[in-house]
Amino acid sequence: MSNTGIKVQLEDFDFGDEVDALEADNHVDGAVVTFIGRVRNNNDGLQVKHLFLEHYAGMTETCLADIVEQARQQWQLGNVSVIHRYGQLAIGDKIVFVGVTSKHRKDAFSAAEFIMDYLKVSAPFWKKEQTEQGEHWLAAKKTDQQEADKW
């Protein structure tokens, strides 16, 4: 039986706990692939002080669940977990976690990459950076859309 976990939260998450949850009582899948995205201290040549994320509650969770369902239609997957944080985040803080189990590594790797690529362009999150030159909202990157378009 495969499970899907979708969480949009203010709180940090523990990587080890999330991997343990993916693997709990899972004796069917041989592959576990994870991804963590963090707040970095630079972007577009500017020093970043912190990042603020807003989202559209309810719509965000529905969108993430839809992305996971699309992945399930393309690859043979076991457990899938997506966590995305919002609110004020400091440099080095974890923003996003994607975890996928599958019987086979290629399915797990492909699905994890697909989920991240689509999350970047489809999920209703808005990012505001605080830099040495003040605050500004980040626009979607053309390269993120190009990555999603390859699927």
MODELLER restraints for C-alpha pairs under 7 A, 6 or more apart:
rsr = mdl.restraints
at = mdl.atoms
rsr.add(forms.Gaussian(group=physical.xy_distance, feature=features.Distance(at['CA:2:A'], at['CA:78:A']), mean=4.66, stdev=0.5))
rsr.add(forms.Gaussian(group=physical.xy_distance, feature=features.Distance(at['CA:2:A'], at['CA:79:A']), mean=4.89, stdev=0.5))
rsr.add(forms.Gaussian(group=physical.xy_distance, feature=features.Distance(at['CA:3:A'], at['CA:78:A']), mean=6.90, stdev=0.5))
rsr.add(forms.Gaussian(group=physical.xy_distance, feature=features.Distance(at['CA:3:A'], at['CA:79:A']), mean=4.72, stdev=0.5))
rsr.add(forms.Gaussian(group=physical.xy_distance, feature=features.Distance(at['CA:3:A'], at['CA:80:A']), mean=6.32, stdev=0.5))
rsr.add(forms.Gaussian(group=physical.xy_distance, feature=features.Distance(at['CA:4:A'], at['CA:79:A']), mean=5.81, stdev=0.5))
rsr.add(forms.Gaussian(group=physical.xy_distance, feature=features.Distance(at['CA:4:A'], at['CA:80:A']), mean=4.79, stdev=0.5))
rsr.add(forms.Gaussian(group=physical.xy_distance, feature=features.Distance(at['CA:4:A'], at['CA:81:A']), mean=5.72, stdev=0.5))
rsr.add(forms.Gaussian(group=physical.xy_distance, feature=features.Distance(at['CA:5:A'], at['CA:80:A']), mean=6.27, stdev=0.5))
rsr.add(forms.Gaussian(group=physical.xy_distance, feature=features.Distance(at['CA:5:A'], at['CA:81:A']), mean=4.54, stdev=0.5))
rsr.add(forms.Gaussian(group=physical.xy_distance, feature=features.Distance(at['CA:5:A'], at['CA:82:A']), mean=6.20, stdev=0.5))
rsr.add(forms.Gaussian(group=physical.xy_distance, feature=features.Distance(at['CA:6:A'], at['CA:61:A']), mean=6.63, stdev=0.5))
rsr.add(forms.Gaussian(group=physical.xy_distance, feature=features.Distance(at['CA:6:A'], at['CA:64:A']), mean=7.00, stdev=0.5))
rsr.add(forms.Gaussian(group=physical.xy_distance, feature=features.Distance(at['CA:6:A'], at['CA:65:A']), mean=6.74, stdev=0.5))
rsr.add(forms.Gaussian(group=physical.xy_distance, feature=features.Distance(at['CA:6:A'], at['CA:81:A']), mean=5.98, stdev=0.5))
rsr.add(forms.Gaussian(group=physical.xy_distance, feature=features.Distance(at['CA:6:A'], at['CA:82:A']), mean=5.00, stdev=0.5))
rsr.add(forms.Gaussian(group=physical.xy_distance, feature=features.Distance(at['CA:6:A'], at['CA:83:A']), mean=5.95, stdev=0.5))
rsr.add(forms.Gaussian(group=physical.xy_distance, feature=features.Distance(at['CA:7:A'], at['CA:82:A']), mean=6.36, stdev=0.5))
rsr.add(forms.Gaussian(group=physical.xy_distance, feature=features.Distance(at['CA:7:A'], at['CA:83:A']), mean=4.69, stdev=0.5))
rsr.add(forms.Gaussian(group=physical.xy_distance, feature=features.Distance(at['CA:7:A'], at['CA:84:A']), mean=6.41, stdev=0.5))
rsr.add(forms.Gaussian(group=physical.xy_distance, feature=features.Distance(at['CA:8:A'], at['CA:61:A']), mean=6.88, stdev=0.5))
rsr.add(forms.Gaussian(group=physical.xy_distance, feature=features.Distance(at['CA:8:A'], at['CA:83:A']), mean=5.81, stdev=0.5))
rsr.add(forms.Gaussian(group=physical.xy_distance, feature=features.Distance(at['CA:8:A'], at['CA:84:A']), mean=4.92, stdev=0.5))
rsr.add(forms.Gaussian(group=physical.xy_distance, feature=features.Distance(at['CA:8:A'], at['CA:85:A']), mean=5.60, stdev=0.5))
rsr.add(forms.Gaussian(group=physical.xy_distance, feature=features.Distance(at['CA:9:A'], at['CA:84:A']), mean=6.46, stdev=0.5))
rsr.add(forms.Gaussian(group=physical.xy_distance, feature=features.Distance(at['CA:9:A'], at['CA:85:A']), mean=4.84, stdev=0.5))
rsr.add(forms.Gaussian(group=physical.xy_distance, feature=features.Distance(at['CA:9:A'], at['CA:86:A']), mean=6.16, stdev=0.5))
rsr.add(forms.Gaussian(group=physical.xy_distance, feature=features.Distance(at['CA:10:A'], at['CA:85:A']), mean=5.38, stdev=0.5))
rsr.add(forms.Gaussian(group=physical.xy_distance, feature=features.Distance(at['CA:10:A'], at['CA:86:A']), mean=5.34, stdev=0.5))
rsr.add(forms.Gaussian(group=physical.xy_distance, feature=features.Distance(at['CA:10:A'], at['CA:87:A']), mean=6.00, stdev=0.5))
rsr.add(forms.Gaussian(group=physical.xy_distance, feature=features.Distance(at['CA:12:A'], at['CA:94:A']), mean=6.93, stdev=0.5))
rsr.add(forms.Gaussian(group=physical.xy_distance, feature=features.Distance(at['CA:22:A'], at['CA:79:A']), mean=5.92, stdev=0.5))
rsr.add(forms.Gaussian(group=physical.xy_distance, feature=features.Distance(at['CA:28:A'], at['CA:103:A']), mean=6.59, stdev=0.5))
rsr.add(forms.Gaussian(group=physical.xy_distance, feature=features.Distance(at['CA:29:A'], at['CA:78:A']), mean=6.67, stdev=0.5))
rsr.add(forms.Gaussian(group=physical.xy_distance, feature=features.Distance(at['CA:29:A'], at['CA:101:A']), mean=6.10, stdev=0.5))
rsr.add(forms.Gaussian(group=physical.xy_distance, feature=features.Distance(at['CA:29:A'], at['CA:102:A']), mean=4.87, stdev=0.5))
rsr.add(forms.Gaussian(group=physical.xy_distance, feature=features.Distance(at['CA:29:A'], at['CA:103:A']), mean=4.10, stdev=0.5))
rsr.add(forms.Gaussian(group=physical.xy_distance, feature=features.Distance(at['CA:30:A'], at['CA:102:A']), mean=6.34, stdev=0.5))
rsr.add(forms.Gaussian(group=physical.xy_distance, feature=features.Distance(at['CA:30:A'], at['CA:103:A']), mean=4.90, stdev=0.5))
rsr.add(forms.Gaussian(group=physical.xy_distance, feature=features.Distance(at['CA:30:A'], at['CA:104:A']), mean=6.30, stdev=0.5))
rsr.add(forms.Gaussian(group=physical.xy_distance, feature=features.Distance(at['CA:31:A'], at['CA:101:A']), mean=5.45, stdev=0.5))
rsr.add(forms.Gaussian(group=physical.xy_distance, feature=features.Distance(at['CA:31:A'], at['CA:102:A']), mean=5.24, stdev=0.5))
rsr.add(forms.Gaussian(group=physical.xy_distance, feature=features.Distance(at['CA:31:A'], at['CA:103:A']), mean=5.87, stdev=0.5))
rsr.add(forms.Gaussian(group=physical.xy_distance, feature=features.Distance(at['CA:31:A'], at['CA:104:A']), mean=5.71, stdev=0.5))
rsr.add(forms.Gaussian(group=physical.xy_distance, feature=features.Distance(at['CA:31:A'], at['CA:105:A']), mean=5.06, stdev=0.5))
rsr.add(forms.Gaussian(group=physical.xy_distance, feature=features.Distance(at['CA:31:A'], at['CA:108:A']), mean=6.50, stdev=0.5))
rsr.add(forms.Gaussian(group=physical.xy_distance, feature=features.Distance(at['CA:32:A'], at['CA:100:A']), mean=5.75, stdev=0.5))
rsr.add(forms.Gaussian(group=physical.xy_distance, feature=features.Distance(at['CA:32:A'], at['CA:101:A']), mean=4.49, stdev=0.5))
rsr.add(forms.Gaussian(group=physical.xy_distance, feature=features.Distance(at['CA:32:A'], at['CA:102:A']), mean=6.73, stdev=0.5))
rsr.add(forms.Gaussian(group=physical.xy_distance, feature=features.Distance(at['CA:32:A'], at['CA:108:A']), mean=6.69, stdev=0.5))
rsr.add(forms.Gaussian(group=physical.xy_distance, feature=features.Distance(at['CA:33:A'], at['CA:99:A']), mean=5.75, stdev=0.5))
rsr.add(forms.Gaussian(group=physical.xy_distance, feature=features.Distance(at['CA:33:A'], at['CA:100:A']), mean=5.33, stdev=0.5))
rsr.add(forms.Gaussian(group=physical.xy_distance, feature=features.Distance(at['CA:33:A'], at['CA:101:A']), mean=6.45, stdev=0.5))
rsr.add(forms.Gaussian(group=physical.xy_distance, feature=features.Distance(at['CA:33:A'], at['CA:108:A']), mean=5.87, stdev=0.5))
rsr.add(forms.Gaussian(group=physical.xy_distance, feature=features.Distance(at['CA:33:A'], at['CA:109:A']), mean=6.08, stdev=0.5))
rsr.add(forms.Gaussian(group=physical.xy_distance, feature=features.Distance(at['CA:33:A'], at['CA:112:A']), mean=6.90, stdev=0.5))
rsr.add(forms.Gaussian(group=physical.xy_distance, feature=features.Distance(at['CA:34:A'], at['CA:98:A']), mean=5.54, stdev=0.5))
rsr.add(forms.Gaussian(group=physical.xy_distance, feature=features.Distance(at['CA:34:A'], at['CA:99:A']), mean=4.31, stdev=0.5))
rsr.add(forms.Gaussian(group=physical.xy_distance, feature=features.Distance(at['CA:34:A'], at['CA:100:A']), mean=6.42, stdev=0.5))
rsr.add(forms.Gaussian(group=physical.xy_distance, feature=features.Distance(at['CA:35:A'], at['CA:97:A']), mean=5.62, stdev=0.5))
rsr.add(forms.Gaussian(group=physical.xy_distance, feature=features.Distance(at['CA:35:A'], at['CA:98:A']), mean=5.12, stdev=0.5))
rsr.add(forms.Gaussian(group=physical.xy_distance, feature=features.Distance(at['CA:35:A'], at['CA:99:A']), mean=6.49, stdev=0.5))
rsr.add(forms.Gaussian(group=physical.xy_distance, feature=features.Distance(at['CA:36:A'], at['CA:94:A']), mean=6.77, stdev=0.5))
rsr.add(forms.Gaussian(group=physical.xy_distance, feature=features.Distance(at['CA:36:A'], at['CA:96:A']), mean=5.55, stdev=0.5))
rsr.add(forms.Gaussian(group=physical.xy_distance, feature=features.Distance(at['CA:36:A'], at['CA:97:A']), mean=4.64, stdev=0.5))
rsr.add(forms.Gaussian(group=physical.xy_distance, feature=features.Distance(at['CA:36:A'], at['CA:98:A']), mean=6.66, stdev=0.5))
rsr.add(forms.Gaussian(group=physical.xy_distance, feature=features.Distance(at['CA:37:A'], at['CA:94:A']), mean=5.93, stdev=0.5))
rsr.add(forms.Gaussian(group=physical.xy_distance, feature=features.Distance(at['CA:37:A'], at['CA:95:A']), mean=5.45, stdev=0.5))
rsr.add(forms.Gaussian(group=physical.xy_distance, feature=features.Distance(at['CA:37:A'], at['CA:96:A']), mean=5.06, stdev=0.5))
rsr.add(forms.Gaussian(group=physical.xy_distance, feature=features.Distance(at['CA:37:A'], at['CA:97:A']), mean=6.67, stdev=0.5))
rsr.add(forms.Gaussian(group=physical.xy_distance, feature=features.Distance(at['CA:38:A'], at['CA:92:A']), mean=5.62, stdev=0.5))
rsr.add(forms.Gaussian(group=physical.xy_distance, feature=features.Distance(at['CA:38:A'], at['CA:93:A']), mean=5.49, stdev=0.5))
rsr.add(forms.Gaussian(group=physical.xy_distance, feature=features.Distance(at['CA:38:A'], at['CA:94:A']), mean=4.38, stdev=0.5))
rsr.add(forms.Gaussian(group=physical.xy_distance, feature=features.Distance(at['CA:38:A'], at['CA:95:A']), mean=5.23, stdev=0.5))
rsr.add(forms.Gaussian(group=physical.xy_distance, feature=features.Distance(at['CA:39:A'], at['CA:90:A']), mean=6.77, stdev=0.5))
rsr.add(forms.Gaussian(group=physical.xy_distance, feature=features.Distance(at['CA:39:A'], at['CA:91:A']), mean=5.04, stdev=0.5))
rsr.add(forms.Gaussian(group=physical.xy_distance, feature=features.Distance(at['CA:39:A'], at['CA:92:A']), mean=5.03, stdev=0.5))
rsr.add(forms.Gaussian(group=physical.xy_distance, feature=features.Distance(at['CA:39:A'], at['CA:93:A']), mean=5.55, stdev=0.5))
rsr.add(forms.Gaussian(group=physical.xy_distance, feature=features.Distance(at['CA:39:A'], at['CA:94:A']), mean=6.56, stdev=0.5))
rsr.add(forms.Gaussian(group=physical.xy_distance, feature=features.Distance(at['CA:39:A'], at['CA:95:A']), mean=6.68, stdev=0.5))
rsr.add(forms.Gaussian(group=physical.xy_distance, feature=features.Distance(at['CA:40:A'], at['CA:91:A']), mean=5.60, stdev=0.5))
rsr.add(forms.Gaussian(group=physical.xy_distance, feature=features.Distance(at['CA:40:A'], at['CA:92:A']), mean=6.02, stdev=0.5))
rsr.add(forms.Gaussian(group=physical.xy_distance, feature=features.Distance(at['CA:41:A'], at['CA:47:A']), mean=5.76, stdev=0.5))
rsr.add(forms.Gaussian(group=physical.xy_distance, feature=features.Distance(at['CA:41:A'], at['CA:48:A']), mean=4.72, stdev=0.5))
rsr.add(forms.Gaussian(group=physical.xy_distance, feature=features.Distance(at['CA:41:A'], at['CA:49:A']), mean=6.63, stdev=0.5))
rsr.add(forms.Gaussian(group=physical.xy_distance, feature=features.Distance(at['CA:41:A'], at['CA:91:A']), mean=5.75, stdev=0.5))
rsr.add(forms.Gaussian(group=physical.xy_distance, feature=features.Distance(at['CA:42:A'], at['CA:48:A']), mean=4.93, stdev=0.5))
rsr.add(forms.Gaussian(group=physical.xy_distance, feature=features.Distance(at['CA:46:A'], at['CA:131:A']), mean=6.50, stdev=0.5))
rsr.add(forms.Gaussian(group=physical.xy_distance, feature=features.Distance(at['CA:47:A'], at['CA:131:A']), mean=5.62, stdev=0.5))
rsr.add(forms.Gaussian(group=physical.xy_distance, feature=features.Distance(at['CA:47:A'], at['CA:132:A']), mean=6.13, stdev=0.5))
rsr.add(forms.Gaussian(group=physical.xy_distance, feature=features.Distance(at['CA:48:A'], at['CA:129:A']), mean=6.66, stdev=0.5))
rsr.add(forms.Gaussian(group=physical.xy_distance, feature=features.Distance(at['CA:48:A'], at['CA:130:A']), mean=5.91, stdev=0.5))
rsr.add(forms.Gaussian(group=physical.xy_distance, feature=features.Distance(at['CA:48:A'], at['CA:131:A']), mean=4.45, stdev=0.5))
rsr.add(forms.Gaussian(group=physical.xy_distance, feature=features.Distance(at['CA:48:A'], at['CA:132:A']), mean=6.96, stdev=0.5))
rsr.add(forms.Gaussian(group=physical.xy_distance, feature=features.Distance(at['CA:49:A'], at['CA:91:A']), mean=6.78, stdev=0.5))
rsr.add(forms.Gaussian(group=physical.xy_distance, feature=features.Distance(at['CA:49:A'], at['CA:130:A']), mean=5.37, stdev=0.5))
rsr.add(forms.Gaussian(group=physical.xy_distance, feature=features.Distance(at['CA:49:A'], at['CA:131:A']), mean=5.34, stdev=0.5))
rsr.add(forms.Gaussian(group=physical.xy_distance, feature=features.Distance(at['CA:50:A'], at['CA:89:A']), mean=5.89, stdev=0.5))
rsr.add(forms.Gaussian(group=physical.xy_distance, feature=features.Distance(at['CA:50:A'], at['CA:90:A']), mean=4.80, stdev=0.5))
rsr.add(forms.Gaussian(group=physical.xy_distance, feature=features.Distance(at['CA:50:A'], at['CA:91:A']), mean=5.79, stdev=0.5))
rsr.add(forms.Gaussian(group=physical.xy_distance, feature=features.Distance(at['CA:50:A'], at['CA:129:A']), mean=6.12, stdev=0.5))
rsr.add(forms.Gaussian(group=physical.xy_distance, feature=features.Distance(at['CA:50:A'], at['CA:130:A']), mean=5.38, stdev=0.5))
rsr.add(forms.Gaussian(group=physical.xy_distance, feature=features.Distance(at['CA:51:A'], at['CA:88:A']), mean=6.00, stdev=0.5))
rsr.add(forms.Gaussian(group=physical.xy_distance, feature=features.Distance(at['CA:51:A'], at['CA:89:A']), mean=5.21, stdev=0.5))
rsr.add(forms.Gaussian(group=physical.xy_distance, feature=features.Distance(at['CA:51:A'], at['CA:90:A']), mean=6.48, stdev=0.5))
rsr.add(forms.Gaussian(group=physical.xy_distance, feature=features.Distance(at['CA:51:A'], at['CA:127:A']), mean=6.79, stdev=0.5))
rsr.add(forms.Gaussian(group=physical.xy_distance, feature=features.Distance(at['CA:51:A'], at['CA:128:A']), mean=5.79, stdev=0.5))
rsr.add(forms.Gaussian(group=physical.xy_distance, feature=features.Distance(at['CA:51:A'], at['CA:129:A']), mean=4.65, stdev=0.5))
rsr.add(forms.Gaussian(group=physical.xy_distance, feature=features.Distance(at['CA:51:A'], at['CA:130:A']), mean=6.21, stdev=0.5))
rsr.add(forms.Gaussian(group=physical.xy_distance, feature=features.Distance(at['CA:52:A'], at['CA:87:A']), mean=5.31, stdev=0.5))
rsr.add(forms.Gaussian(group=physical.xy_distance, feature=features.Distance(at['CA:52:A'], at['CA:88:A']), mean=4.48, stdev=0.5))
rsr.add(forms.Gaussian(group=physical.xy_distance, feature=features.Distance(at['CA:52:A'], at['CA:89:A']), mean=6.01, stdev=0.5))
rsr.add(forms.Gaussian(group=physical.xy_distance, feature=features.Distance(at['CA:52:A'], at['CA:127:A']), mean=5.69, stdev=0.5))
rsr.add(forms.Gaussian(group=physical.xy_distance, feature=features.Distance(at['CA:52:A'], at['CA:128:A']), mean=5.04, stdev=0.5))
rsr.add(forms.Gaussian(group=physical.xy_distance, feature=features.Distance(at['CA:52:A'], at['CA:129:A']), mean=6.36, stdev=0.5))
rsr.add(forms.Gaussian(group=physical.xy_distance, feature=features.Distance(at['CA:53:A'], at['CA:86:A']), mean=4.69, stdev=0.5))
rsr.add(forms.Gaussian(group=physical.xy_distance, feature=features.Distance(at['CA:53:A'], at['CA:87:A']), mean=5.01, stdev=0.5))
rsr.add(forms.Gaussian(group=physical.xy_distance, feature=features.Distance(at['CA:53:A'], at['CA:88:A']), mean=6.65, stdev=0.5))
rsr.add(forms.Gaussian(group=physical.xy_distance, feature=features.Distance(at['CA:53:A'], at['CA:125:A']), mean=6.55, stdev=0.5))
rsr.add(forms.Gaussian(group=physical.xy_distance, feature=features.Distance(at['CA:53:A'], at['CA:126:A']), mean=5.53, stdev=0.5))
rsr.add(forms.Gaussian(group=physical.xy_distance, feature=features.Distance(at['CA:53:A'], at['CA:127:A']), mean=4.60, stdev=0.5))
rsr.add(forms.Gaussian(group=physical.xy_distance, feature=features.Distance(at['CA:53:A'], at['CA:128:A']), mean=6.38, stdev=0.5))
rsr.add(forms.Gaussian(group=physical.xy_distance, feature=features.Distance(at['CA:54:A'], at['CA:86:A']), mean=5.76, stdev=0.5))
rsr.add(forms.Gaussian(group=physical.xy_distance, feature=features.Distance(at['CA:54:A'], at['CA:87:A']), mean=6.26, stdev=0.5))
rsr.add(forms.Gaussian(group=physical.xy_distance, feature=features.Distance(at['CA:54:A'], at['CA:125:A']), mean=5.64, stdev=0.5))
rsr.add(forms.Gaussian(group=physical.xy_distance, feature=features.Distance(at['CA:54:A'], at['CA:126:A']), mean=5.16, stdev=0.5))
rsr.add(forms.Gaussian(group=physical.xy_distance, feature=features.Distance(at['CA:54:A'], at['CA:127:A']), mean=6.60, stdev=0.5))
rsr.add(forms.Gaussian(group=physical.xy_distance, feature=features.Distance(at['CA:55:A'], at['CA:124:A']), mean=5.66, stdev=0.5))
rsr.add(forms.Gaussian(group=physical.xy_distance, feature=features.Distance(at['CA:55:A'], at['CA:125:A']), mean=4.46, stdev=0.5))
rsr.add(forms.Gaussian(group=physical.xy_distance, feature=features.Distance(at['CA:55:A'], at['CA:126:A']), mean=6.24, stdev=0.5))
rsr.add(forms.Gaussian(group=physical.xy_distance, feature=features.Distance(at['CA:56:A'], at['CA:124:A']), mean=6.04, stdev=0.5))
rsr.add(forms.Gaussian(group=physical.xy_distance, feature=features.Distance(at['CA:60:A'], at['CA:123:A']), mean=5.96, stdev=0.5))
rsr.add(forms.Gaussian(group=physical.xy_distance, feature=features.Distance(at['CA:60:A'], at['CA:124:A']), mean=5.67, stdev=0.5))
rsr.add(forms.Gaussian(group=physical.xy_distance, feature=features.Distance(at['CA:63:A'], at['CA:123:A']), mean=5.87, stdev=0.5))
rsr.add(forms.Gaussian(group=physical.xy_distance, feature=features.Distance(at['CA:64:A'], at['CA:119:A']), mean=6.95, stdev=0.5))
rsr.add(forms.Gaussian(group=physical.xy_distance, feature=features.Distance(at['CA:64:A'], at['CA:123:A']), mean=6.56, stdev=0.5))
rsr.add(forms.Gaussian(group=physical.xy_distance, feature=features.Distance(at['CA:67:A'], at['CA:115:A']), mean=6.22, stdev=0.5))
rsr.add(forms.Gaussian(group=physical.xy_distance, feature=features.Distance(at['CA:67:A'], at['CA:118:A']), mean=6.81, stdev=0.5))
rsr.add(forms.Gaussian(group=physical.xy_distance, feature=features.Distance(at['CA:68:A'], at['CA:115:A']), mean=6.51, stdev=0.5))
rsr.add(forms.Gaussian(group=physical.xy_distance, feature=features.Distance(at['CA:71:A'], at['CA:111:A']), mean=5.63, stdev=0.5))
rsr.add(forms.Gaussian(group=physical.xy_distance, feature=features.Distance(at['CA:71:A'], at['CA:114:A']), mean=6.99, stdev=0.5))
rsr.add(forms.Gaussian(group=physical.xy_distance, feature=features.Distance(at['CA:71:A'], at['CA:115:A']), mean=6.88, stdev=0.5))
rsr.add(forms.Gaussian(group=physical.xy_distance, feature=features.Distance(at['CA:75:A'], at['CA:107:A']), mean=5.46, stdev=0.5))
rsr.add(forms.Gaussian(group=physical.xy_distance, feature=features.Distance(at['CA:75:A'], at['CA:111:A']), mean=6.71, stdev=0.5))
rsr.add(forms.Gaussian(group=physical.xy_distance, feature=features.Distance(at['CA:76:A'], at['CA:102:A']), mean=6.39, stdev=0.5))
rsr.add(forms.Gaussian(group=physical.xy_distance, feature=features.Distance(at['CA:76:A'], at['CA:107:A']), mean=6.30, stdev=0.5))
rsr.add(forms.Gaussian(group=physical.xy_distance, feature=features.Distance(at['CA:77:A'], at['CA:101:A']), mean=6.01, stdev=0.5))
rsr.add(forms.Gaussian(group=physical.xy_distance, feature=features.Distance(at['CA:77:A'], at['CA:102:A']), mean=4.58, stdev=0.5))
rsr.add(forms.Gaussian(group=physical.xy_distance, feature=features.Distance(at['CA:77:A'], at['CA:107:A']), mean=6.99, stdev=0.5))
rsr.add(forms.Gaussian(group=physical.xy_distance, feature=features.Distance(at['CA:77:A'], at['CA:108:A']), mean=6.90, stdev=0.5))
rsr.add(forms.Gaussian(group=physical.xy_distance, feature=features.Distance(at['CA:78:A'], at['CA:101:A']), mean=4.98, stdev=0.5))
rsr.add(forms.Gaussian(group=physical.xy_distance, feature=features.Distance(at['CA:78:A'], at['CA:102:A']), mean=4.97, stdev=0.5))
rsr.add(forms.Gaussian(group=physical.xy_distance, feature=features.Distance(at['CA:79:A'], at['CA:100:A']), mean=5.81, stdev=0.5))
rsr.add(forms.Gaussian(group=physical.xy_distance, feature=features.Distance(at['CA:79:A'], at['CA:101:A']), mean=5.21, stdev=0.5))
rsr.add(forms.Gaussian(group=physical.xy_distance, feature=features.Distance(at['CA:80:A'], at['CA:99:A']), mean=5.59, stdev=0.5))
rsr.add(forms.Gaussian(group=physical.xy_distance, feature=features.Distance(at['CA:80:A'], at['CA:100:A']), mean=4.56, stdev=0.5))
rsr.add(forms.Gaussian(group=physical.xy_distance, feature=features.Distance(at['CA:80:A'], at['CA:101:A']), mean=6.50, stdev=0.5))
rsr.add(forms.Gaussian(group=physical.xy_distance, feature=features.Distance(at['CA:81:A'], at['CA:98:A']), mean=5.71, stdev=0.5))
rsr.add(forms.Gaussian(group=physical.xy_distance, feature=features.Distance(at['CA:81:A'], at['CA:99:A']), mean=5.00, stdev=0.5))
rsr.add(forms.Gaussian(group=physical.xy_distance, feature=features.Distance(at['CA:81:A'], at['CA:100:A']), mean=6.57, stdev=0.5))
rsr.add(forms.Gaussian(group=physical.xy_distance, feature=features.Distance(at['CA:82:A'], at['CA:97:A']), mean=5.61, stdev=0.5))
rsr.add(forms.Gaussian(group=physical.xy_distance, feature=features.Distance(at['CA:82:A'], at['CA:98:A']), mean=4.67, stdev=0.5))
rsr.add(forms.Gaussian(group=physical.xy_distance, feature=features.Distance(at['CA:82:A'], at['CA:99:A']), mean=6.56, stdev=0.5))
rsr.add(forms.Gaussian(group=physical.xy_distance, feature=features.Distance(at['CA:83:A'], at['CA:96:A']), mean=5.52, stdev=0.5))
rsr.add(forms.Gaussian(group=physical.xy_distance, feature=features.Distance(at['CA:83:A'], at['CA:97:A']), mean=5.02, stdev=0.5))
rsr.add(forms.Gaussian(group=physical.xy_distance, feature=features.Distance(at['CA:83:A'], at['CA:98:A']), mean=6.65, stdev=0.5))
rsr.add(forms.Gaussian(group=physical.xy_distance, feature=features.Distance(at['CA:84:A'], at['CA:95:A']), mean=5.88, stdev=0.5))
rsr.add(forms.Gaussian(group=physical.xy_distance, feature=features.Distance(at['CA:84:A'], at['CA:96:A']), mean=4.46, stdev=0.5))
rsr.add(forms.Gaussian(group=physical.xy_distance, feature=features.Distance(at['CA:84:A'], at['CA:97:A']), mean=6.56, stdev=0.5))
rsr.add(forms.Gaussian(group=physical.xy_distance, feature=features.Distance(at['CA:85:A'], at['CA:95:A']), mean=5.25, stdev=0.5))
rsr.add(forms.Gaussian(group=physical.xy_distance, feature=features.Distance(at['CA:85:A'], at['CA:96:A']), mean=6.32, stdev=0.5))
rsr.add(forms.Gaussian(group=physical.xy_distance, feature=features.Distance(at['CA:98:A'], at['CA:112:A']), mean=6.43, stdev=0.5))
rsr.add(forms.Gaussian(group=physical.xy_distance, feature=features.Distance(at['CA:99:A'], at['CA:112:A']), mean=6.80, stdev=0.5))
rsr.add(forms.Gaussian(group=physical.xy_distance, feature=features.Distance(at['CA:100:A'], at['CA:108:A']), mean=5.67, stdev=0.5))
rsr.add(forms.Gaussian(group=physical.xy_distance, feature=features.Distance(at['CA:100:A'], at['CA:112:A']), mean=6.16, stdev=0.5))
rsr.add(forms.Gaussian(group=physical.xy_distance, feature=features.Distance(at['CA:101:A'], at['CA:108:A']), mean=5.83, stdev=0.5))
rsr.add(forms.Gaussian(group=physical.xy_distance, feature=features.Distance(at['CA:102:A'], at['CA:108:A']), mean=5.39, stdev=0.5))
rsr.add(forms.Gaussian(group=physical.xy_distance, feature=features.Distance(at['CA:117:A'], at['CA:144:A']), mean=6.75, stdev=0.5))
rsr.add(forms.Gaussian(group=physical.xy_distance, feature=features.Distance(at['CA:117:A'], at['CA:147:A']), mean=6.15, stdev=0.5))
rsr.add(forms.Gaussian(group=physical.xy_distance, feature=features.Distance(at['CA:117:A'], at['CA:148:A']), mean=5.04, stdev=0.5))
rsr.add(forms.Gaussian(group=physical.xy_distance, feature=features.Distance(at['CA:118:A'], at['CA:148:A']), mean=5.62, stdev=0.5))
rsr.add(forms.Gaussian(group=physical.xy_distance, feature=features.Distance(at['CA:120:A'], at['CA:144:A']), mean=6.58, stdev=0.5))
rsr.add(forms.Gaussian(group=physical.xy_distance, feature=features.Distance(at['CA:121:A'], at['CA:144:A']), mean=6.55, stdev=0.5))
rsr.add(forms.Gaussian(group=physical.xy_distance, feature=features.Distance(at['CA:121:A'], at['CA:145:A']), mean=6.12, stdev=0.5))
rsr.add(forms.Gaussian(group=physical.xy_distance, feature=features.Distance(at['CA:127:A'], at['CA:137:A']), mean=5.78, stdev=0.5))
rsr.add(forms.Gaussian(group=physical.xy_distance, feature=features.Distance(at['CA:127:A'], at['CA:138:A']), mean=5.59, stdev=0.5))
rsr.add(forms.Gaussian(group=physical.xy_distance, feature=features.Distance(at['CA:128:A'], at['CA:135:A']), mean=6.64, stdev=0.5))
rsr.add(forms.Gaussian(group=physical.xy_distance, feature=features.Distance(at['CA:128:A'], at['CA:136:A']), mean=5.47, stdev=0.5))
rsr.add(forms.Gaussian(group=physical.xy_distance, feature=features.Distance(at['CA:128:A'], at['CA:137:A']), mean=4.19, stdev=0.5))
rsr.add(forms.Gaussian(group=physical.xy_distance, feature=features.Distance(at['CA:128:A'], at['CA:138:A']), mean=5.87, stdev=0.5))
rsr.add(forms.Gaussian(group=physical.xy_distance, feature=features.Distance(at['CA:129:A'], at['CA:135:A']), mean=5.52, stdev=0.5))
rsr.add(forms.Gaussian(group=physical.xy_distance, feature=features.Distance(at['CA:129:A'], at['CA:136:A']), mean=5.56, stdev=0.5))
rsr.add(forms.Gaussian(group=physical.xy_distance, feature=features.Distance(at['CA:129:A'], at['CA:137:A']), mean=6.34, stdev=0.5))
rsr.add(forms.Gaussian(group=physical.xy_distance, feature=features.Distance(at['CA:130:A'], at['CA:136:A']), mean=6.79, stdev=0.5))
